[in-house]
Structure formats: C-alpha cells, structure tokens
Amino acid sequence: MKRILIADDEESLARTIALFLGDAGHRTTVVLDGEAAVRALEHEAPDLIISDLIMPNRDGLQLLEYVRDRRSLDNTKFVLMTVKESIFEPLKRYALQPDGQLAKPFTREDLLAMVDRLIG
C-alpha cells in the first residue's frame, strides 16, 4: 500500500482523488493548502504528493521546492495539477520539475495511470 498526500484547496476534487486512489489500494491524506501539506510532511514521508498548482498559503511550486530541499523526501514523487495544460510549458523553464503533470479535468484512468507509472 503506497502513501499519497493530496494537496488541493478544492476539497471536493481532493476527496474524489482520494476516493479513486483508496479504491486502488492506496492510503491517502488530504490537505487543503500548502502549509497544511508541509505540516503533514513533517510527520510522514509519502511515496507520492499530488498537488494543485494554485493554492493558498503555499502554492504547488513552493511546495515542490520544499520537498526537493528535504533529504527525508528524496524518494517522494511529485505530481503537479492545474486547470490549464498550457501552463506546463512555461514551467519547463523552472529549475525544479515535478515528476508528473495532470491537467484538470482529468479522468480516473489518467490519474491511476500516472500514479502507477510513478510508484507502481
């Protein structure tokens, strides 16, 4: 059972993602902003983080930077979600890259395929 942290300020989407992943046999934790994600990461290193790009208190890029700066999270994969797929192109110039990207809306199959590719 893989541990997955879901960070998204849109609670209904975060809970839906958690439901899909739970049905696939993963253990999930849902947080609604970047600071809550940091607090959760202080207690446990998940196998995967799925984070929205735009959230209050710490956005997805700031959360990615936090994760990449922590040796305790070296093995944690990171997926960034956003409403506009076109935003991923400018992000390629950003020094830190997520392990995966999901453009909203995505299907259950897209989500599970991404998770399977990153953490099996």
C-alpha atoms as an extended CHARMM CRD file, in Angstrom:
* protein
*
       120  EXT
         1         1  MET       CA              0.0000000000        0.0000000000        0.0000000000  PROA      1               0.0000000000
         2         2  LYS       CA              1.5180000000        3.2920000000       -1.1300000000  PROA      2               0.0000000000
         3         3  ARG       CA              1.0710000000        6.5230000000        0.8420000000  PROA      3               0.0000000000
         4         4  ILE       CA             -0.1770000000        9.5130000000       -1.1430000000  PROA      4               0.0000000000
         5         5  LEU       CA             -0.5980000000       13.1070000000        0.0230000000  PROA      5               0.0000000000
         6         6  ILE       CA             -3.1880000000       15.1280000000       -1.9110000000  PROA      6               0.0000000000
         7         7  ALA       CA             -2.9530000000       18.9230000000       -1.6180000000  PROA      7               0.0000000000
         8         8  ASP       CA             -5.7390000000       20.9120000000       -3.2570000000  PROA      8               0.0000000000
         9         9  ASP       CA             -7.8710000000       23.7840000000       -1.9930000000  PROA      9               0.0000000000
        10        10  GLU       CA            -10.8300000000       22.4420000000       -3.9710000000  PROA      10              0.0000000000
        11        11  GLU       CA            -11.9660000000       19.9800000000       -1.3150000000  PROA      11              0.0000000000
        12        12  SER       CA            -14.4620000000       18.0800000000       -3.4590000000  PROA      12              0.0000000000
        13        13  LEU       CA            -11.7870000000       17.3220000000       -6.0670000000  PROA      13              0.0000000000
        14        14  ALA       CA             -9.2500000000       16.3520000000       -3.4110000000  PROA      14              0.0000000000
        15        15  ARG       CA            -11.7630000000       13.9480000000       -1.8100000000  PROA      15              0.0000000000
        16        16  THR       CA            -12.6410000000       12.4720000000       -5.2070000000  PROA      16              0.0000000000
        17        17  ILE       CA             -8.9650000000       11.8490000000       -5.9600000000  PROA      17              0.0000000000
        18        18  ALA       CA             -8.5940000000       10.2490000000       -2.5210000000  PROA      18              0.0000000000
        19        19  LEU       CA            -11.5950000000        8.0150000000       -3.2240000000  PROA      19              0.0000000000
        20        20  PHE       CA            -10.1790000000        6.8590000000       -6.5740000000  PROA      20              0.0000000000
        21        21  LEU       CA             -6.7680000000        6.1630000000       -5.0460000000  PROA      21              0.0000000000
        22        22  GLY       CA             -8.2340000000        4.4780000000       -1.9890000000  PROA      22              0.0000000000
        23        23  ASP       CA            -10.2650000000        2.1770000000       -4.2400000000  PROA      23              0.0000000000
        24        24  ALA       CA             -6.9910000000        1.3140000000       -5.9990000000  PROA      24              0.0000000000
        25        25  GLY       CA             -5.4580000000        0.2450000000       -2.6770000000  PROA      25              0.0000000000
        26        26  HSD       CA             -3.5040000000        3.3550000000       -1.6870000000  PROA      26              0.0000000000
        27        27  ARG       CA             -3.5500000000        5.1520000000        1.6590000000  PROA      27              0.0000000000
        28        28  THR       CA             -4.3140000000        8.8400000000        1.2050000000  PROA      28              0.0000000000
        29        29  THR       CA             -4.1410000000       12.0180000000        3.2250000000  PROA      29              0.0000000000
        30        30  VAL       CA             -5.9710000000       15.1370000000        2.0360000000  PROA      30              0.0000000000
        31        31  VAL       CA             -4.8880000000       18.6810000000        2.9010000000  PROA      31              0.0000000000
        32        32  LEU       CA             -6.4230000000       21.8970000000        1.6150000000  PROA      32              0.0000000000
        33        33  ASP       CA             -3.4180000000       24.2090000000        1.3030000000  PROA      33              0.0000000000
        34        34  GLY       CA              0.3490000000       24.2300000000        1.0130000000  PROA      34              0.0000000000
        35        35  GLU       CA              1.0780000000       24.9330000000        4.6740000000  PROA      35              0.0000000000
        36        36  ALA       CA             -1.1030000000       22.0130000000        5.7480000000  PROA      36              0.0000000000
        37        37  ALA       CA              0.8880000000       19.8710000000        3.3050000000  PROA      37              0.0000000000
        38        38  VAL       CA              4.1600000000       20.9620000000        4.9360000000  PROA      38              0.0000000000
        39        39  ARG       CA              2.7820000000       20.1030000000        8.3710000000  PROA      39              0.0000000000
        40        40  ALA       CA              1.7180000000       16.6680000000        7.1220000000  PROA      40              0.0000000000
        41        41  LEU       CA              5.1730000000       16.0990000000        5.6160000000  PROA      41              0.0000000000
        42        42  GLU       CA              6.7820000000       16.7890000000        8.9880000000  PROA      42              0.0000000000
        43        43  HSD       CA              5.0830000000       13.6260000000       10.2960000000  PROA      43              0.0000000000
        44        44  GLU       CA              5.3530000000       11.2470000000        7.3680000000  PROA      44              0.0000000000
        45        45  ALA       CA              7.1410000000       10.9820000000        4.0420000000  PROA      45              0.0000000000
        46        46  PRO       CA              4.6170000000        9.8040000000        1.4520000000  PROA      46              0.0000000000
        47        47  ASP       CA              5.5000000000        7.8640000000       -1.6570000000  PROA      47              0.0000000000
        48        48  LEU       CA              3.7330000000       10.4740000000       -3.8030000000  PROA      48              0.0000000000
        49        49  ILE       CA              2.4040000000       14.0130000000       -3.4930000000  PROA      49              0.0000000000
        50        50  ILE       CA             -0.3370000000       15.2010000000       -5.8200000000  PROA      50              0.0000000000
        51        51  SER       CA             -0.5740000000       18.9790000000       -5.5460000000  PROA      51              0.0000000000
        52        52  ASP       CA             -2.5920000000       21.7010000000       -7.1630000000  PROA      52              0.0000000000
        53        53  LEU       CA             -0.5090000000       24.4930000000       -8.6620000000  PROA      53              0.0000000000
        54        54  ILE       CA             -2.5760000000       27.3590000000       -7.2640000000  PROA      54              0.0000000000
        55        55  MET       CA             -3.4420000000       27.0850000000       -3.5580000000  PROA      55              0.0000000000
        56        56  PRO       CA             -3.4470000000       29.4230000000       -0.5940000000  PROA      56              0.0000000000
        57        57  ASN       CA             -0.6170000000       29.7410000000        1.9380000000  PROA      57              0.0000000000
        58        58  ARG       CA              1.9490000000       27.9720000000       -0.2530000000  PROA      58              0.0000000000
        59        59  ASP       CA              1.4040000000       27.1730000000       -3.9120000000  PROA      59              0.0000000000
        60        60  GLY       CA              2.3410000000       23.9750000000       -5.6930000000  PROA      60              0.0000000000
        61        61  LEU       CA              5.7120000000       25.2670000000       -6.8940000000  PROA      61              0.0000000000
        62        62  GLN       CA              6.6370000000       26.4130000000       -3.3940000000  PROA      62              0.0000000000
        63        63  LEU       CA              5.5870000000       23.0110000000       -2.0690000000  PROA      63              0.0000000000
        64        64  LEU       CA              7.6790000000       21.2930000000       -4.7500000000  PROA      64              0.0000000000
        65        65  GLU       CA             10.6670000000       23.4260000000       -3.7340000000  PROA      65              0.0000000000
        66        66  TYR       CA             10.1280000000       22.4750000000       -0.0740000000  PROA      66              0.0000000000
        67        67  VAL       CA             10.0130000000       18.7790000000       -0.9900000000  PROA      67              0.0000000000
        68        68  ARG       CA             13.1350000000       18.8990000000       -3.1690000000  PROA      68              0.0000000000
        69        69  ASP       CA             15.0680000000       20.6630000000       -0.3770000000  PROA      69              0.0000000000
        70        70  ARG       CA             14.4140000000       17.8390000000        2.1390000000  PROA      70              0.0000000000
        71        71  ARG       CA             16.6310000000       14.7530000000        2.1430000000  PROA      71              0.0000000000
        72        72  SER       CA             13.9220000000       12.8940000000        4.0500000000  PROA      72              0.0000000000
        73        73  LEU       CA             11.7090000000       13.3160000000        0.9620000000  PROA      73              0.0000000000
        74        74  ASP       CA             14.2780000000       12.2720000000       -1.6530000000  PROA      74              0.0000000000
        75        75  ASN       CA             12.2060000000        9.2370000000       -2.6320000000  PROA      75              0.0000000000
        76        76  THR       CA              8.8940000000       11.0920000000       -2.7580000000  PROA      76              0.0000000000
        77        77  LYS       CA              7.4720000000       11.6090000000       -6.2490000000  PROA      77              0.0000000000
        78        78  PHE       CA              5.5810000000       14.8280000000       -7.0100000000  PROA      78              0.0000000000
        79        79  VAL       CA              2.7000000000       15.4400000000       -9.4310000000  PROA      79              0.0000000000
        80        80  LEU       CA              1.5300000000       18.9600000000      -10.1780000000  PROA      80              0.0000000000
        81        81  MET       CA             -2.0740000000       19.6310000000      -11.2440000000  PROA      81              0.0000000000
        82        82  THR       CA             -3.5120000000       22.7310000000      -12.8790000000  PROA      82              0.0000000000
        83        83  VAL       CA             -6.6100000000       23.7140000000      -14.7920000000  PROA      83              0.0000000000
        84        84  LYS       CA             -4.7070000000       24.8850000000      -17.8450000000  PROA      84              0.0000000000
        85        85  GLU       CA             -2.4230000000       22.4040000000      -19.5760000000  PROA      85              0.0000000000
        86        86  SER       CA             -0.7430000000       25.3070000000      -21.3860000000  PROA      86              0.0000000000
        87        87  ILE       CA              0.8160000000       26.4930000000      -18.1240000000  PROA      87              0.0000000000
        88        88  PHE       CA              3.0900000000       23.4400000000      -18.0440000000  PROA      88              0.0000000000
        89        89  GLU       CA              5.1590000000       24.7280000000      -20.9640000000  PROA      89              0.0000000000
        90        90  PRO       CA              6.4700000000       27.8480000000      -19.1190000000  PROA      90              0.0000000000
        91        91  LEU       CA              7.0890000000       25.6780000000      -16.0590000000  PROA      91              0.0000000000
        92        92  LYS       CA              9.7120000000       23.7490000000      -18.0340000000  PROA      92              0.0000000000
        93        93  ARG       CA             11.9780000000       26.7600000000      -17.5440000000  PROA      93              0.0000000000
        94        94  TYR       CA             11.6040000000       26.4990000000      -13.7680000000  PROA      94              0.0000000000
        95        95  ALA       CA             14.6330000000       24.9080000000      -12.0990000000  PROA      95              0.0000000000
        96        96  LEU       CA             12.6410000000       22.2850000000      -10.2100000000  PROA      96              0.0000000000
        97        97  GLN       CA             10.4670000000       19.9180000000      -12.1750000000  PROA      97              0.0000000000
        98        98  PRO       CA              7.6480000000       17.7130000000      -10.9190000000  PROA      98              0.0000000000
        99        99  ASP       CA              7.7970000000       14.0080000000      -11.7040000000  PROA      99              0.0000000000
       100       100  GLY       CA              4.4140000000       14.2320000000      -13.4090000000  PROA      100             0.0000000000
       101       101  GLN       CA              1.7630000000       16.7070000000      -14.5120000000  PROA      101             0.0000000000
       102       102  LEU       CA             -2.0170000000       16.4150000000      -14.6990000000  PROA      102             0.0000000000
       103       103  ALA       CA             -4.1840000000       18.9520000000      -16.4970000000  PROA      103             0.0000000000
       104       104  LYS       CA             -7.6390000000       19.3680000000      -14.9510000000  PROA      104             0.0000000000
       105       105  PRO       CA            -10.0630000000       17.9730000000      -15.7530000000  PROA      105             0.0000000000
       106       106  PHE       CA             -8.5430000000       14.5170000000      -15.9540000000  PROA      106             0.0000000000
       107       107  THR       CA            -10.1400000000       11.1070000000      -15.8830000000  PROA      107             0.0000000000
       108       108  ARG       CA             -9.8770000000        8.4580000000      -13.2120000000  PROA      108             0.0000000000
       109       109  GLU       CA             -7.8870000000        6.4060000000      -15.7250000000  PROA      109             0.0000000000
       110       110  ASP       CA             -5.4380000000        9.2830000000      -16.3500000000  PROA      110             0.0000000000
       111       111  LEU       CA             -4.9020000000        9.6570000000      -12.6030000000  PROA      111             0.0000000000
       112       112  LEU       CA             -4.3790000000        5.9520000000      -11.9540000000  PROA      112             0.0000000000
       113       113  ALA       CA             -2.0490000000        5.6050000000      -14.9430000000  PROA      113             0.0000000000
       114       114  MET       CA              0.0980000000        8.4910000000      -13.6540000000  PROA      114             0.0000000000
       115       115  VAL       CA              0.2310000000        7.0200000000      -10.1410000000  PROA      115             0.0000000000
       116       116  ASP       CA              1.0420000000        3.5660000000      -11.4740000000  PROA      116             0.0000000000
       117       117  ARG       CA              3.8300000000        4.9510000000      -13.6750000000  PROA      117             0.0000000000
       118       118  LEU       CA              5.4280000000        6.8280000000      -10.7750000000  PROA      118             0.0000000000
       119       119  ILE       CA              5.0370000000        4.4980000000       -7.8140000000  PROA      119             0.0000000000
       120       120  GLY       CA              3.7300000000        1.2060000000       -9.1990000000  PROA      120             0.0000000000
